[in-house]
């Protein structure tokens, strides 16, 4: 089980898209809180899920937790030359520096 918290300060010129961000002090109205868990009940099966709460401008009442991803990954064949399997569920976006696709 892992978790994270992200708090941003947004300062803009005449563009209040995350609260009053064009005022002198900026806006702290962008927050993300997440909790993720993964479990491998068998060497060929992975269960993983993440809950995410995001506040992007507005008041804090819109920052309720949602399922970001939840999946079952079953690897039928996995060796040095090939991998074949199936994933079911709400799949995590595979883009980024350390993911399947860049």
NORUR-V22510 format. One record per backbone hydrogen bond with DSSP energy under -0.5 kcal/mol. CO is the residue of the C=O (numbers start at 1). NH is the residue of the N-H. Records with the same first field share a line. If there is no record, write none. Layout:
CO = NH + NH
This chain:
2 = 36
4 = 34
6 = 32
8 = 10 + 30
9 = 11
10 = 27
12 = 14
15 = 17
18 = 29
19 = 21
20 = 23
21 = 12
23 = 26
27 = 10
28 = 30
29 = 57
30 = 8
31 = 55
32 = 6
33 = 53
34 = 4
35 = 51
36 = 2
37 = 49
39 = 41 + 47
42 = 45
44 = 75
45 = 42
46 = 73
47 = 39
48 = 71
49 = 37
50 = 68 + 69
51 = 35
52 = 66
53 = 33
54 = 56
55 = 31
59 = 62
60 = 63
62 = 64
66 = 52 + 68
69 = 50
70 = 90
71 = 48
72 = 74 + 88
73 = 46 + 75
74 = 76 + 86
77 = 84
82 = 79
84 = 76 + 77
86 = 74
88 = 72
89 = 91
90 = 70
94 = 101
96 = 99
101 = 96
